[in-house]
Amino acid sequence: MKIGIIGVGHIGKTLAVKLAAAGHHVSVANSGSSENIHPDVLATGAKAVTAGEALLDKEVIILSVPLNRIPDIAPFFAVVPENVTVIDTSNYYPVRDQKIESIEAGMVESLWVKEQLGRTIAKAWNAIGSQSLEKNGKPTEVENRIAIPFAADRETDKNITKQLIEDTGFDAFETGSLADSWRQQPGAAIYCTDLTLNEIESLINTAERERLPARRDIAVAAIMERLNSAKANPDADFGLRLSRALYI
């Protein structure tokens, strides 16, 4: 498939590497010059392009930018046909994104992104840590792989997103429609806890929507305390242990 990726942070660059290695034609763009994209991002065949070029003539567009940047790139989608699958990987963190009143009032994050873009989307790769995404993918035949949750409204978006998740080395678990995607937001039991398909199935309905923001904020505070202490910076194992302790 022809895939455009906007954003080369930890998630975006890993997706560029993995999806190109899986045989897809990947174009990747950042907010600056395409010349600034590190060669490691292009190591398996992805091509560095401008943001405008990343949106043209694509079957799939993956947004891997902070949630508060979504309104900035929304105007570019005027040239993107409706049949193109758009997958968003972002999460809402008020300490980074500043407060977004509609989300604070309870709006599902994916529905807010859909509103900003003026088109439907899918949600995936938001509920896995960047190091886990990079290192823990396994071949299809391996049992009990980590599963990545996703949500979408259109069948074509569901099918494409599921296939691309599997191409990155993980099982795919459908959480439902975009309106249901709060179950994979920060604070939910399946958010960054590296669960198998069976484990997600057993926990997906335990999420309590009204408790998610408080759990998310406790996790952020714990990470910030760790960063500001004399202890070593939090690593992937610390984040996984913290998420499991708080969310499950």
BELQUIZI-V324288 format. One record per run of one state. SS is the DSSP state (H for helix, E for strand, C for the rest). FROM is the first residue (numbers start at 1). TO is the last residue. Records with the same first field share a line. If there is no record, write none. Layout:
SS = FROM-TO / FROM-TO
This chain:
C = 1-1 / 7-9 / 22-24 / 30-33 / 37-38 / 43-46 / 49-50 / 56-59 / 64-66 / 80-84 / 89-93 / 98-100 / 105-108 / 118-121 / 125-129 / 136-146 / 153-154 / 168-170 / 177-177 / 185-196 / 207-208 / 229-235 / 248-248
E = 2-6 / 25-29 / 47-48 / 60-63 / 85-88 / 122-124 / 147-152 / 171-176
H = 10-21 / 34-36 / 39-42 / 51-55 / 67-79 / 94-97 / 101-104 / 109-117 / 130-135 / 155-167 / 178-184 / 197-206 / 209-228 / 236-247
